[in-house]
């Protein structure tokens, strides 16, 4: 295998790994965000406070 081909393979694999890492990071951030929002109290509308059910 020539050195040029080897460098191209390394560059391509590096790009793939970076994309995977970005995808994993975004998924992890979304999970953390969902956990943060699920622990909050449910919001009530203005009408729910004024007009009892």
N, C-alpha and C positions, 0 to 999 in steps of 0.2 A: 504494500500500500504506500502510495506516494505521500510525502509530507503535506502537500496541499490538500489532498483528500482527507487526511487525518485532521488537519486544522478545521476543515469545513465540518467534519463530523463532531468535533469538540464544540464548535460554535453552535451548531444546531442543537446538540444535547443540552448545552448551557441555557439556550433560549427555552427549551421545553421545561427544564427544571425550574426556571424562574417563573414561567407561566403557572406551573403546578403550585409553586409556593404562594403566588399571588392569589390563586383560586382558594387555596386552603386558608390563607389569612382572611380573605373576605368572608368565607363561610364561618370561620371561628368568630369574627367580629359580629356577624349577623346573629349567631347563637347567643353571644354575650348581650347583645342589644335586646333580643327577645326576652332573655331572662330578666334583664333590668326592667323592662316594661311590664312583665307579667307580675312582678312583685308590687307594683303600684296599685293604689286603690282604684277601683273602676270609676270612671268619670260619670257624672250625672248631668243631664241637660238642665237648662234653666227652667224649663216647664216642669220637670220632675221635682224641682225644689219648690215651685210656686203652687202647682196644682197636685195635691196628693192623689194617689191612685185609688 
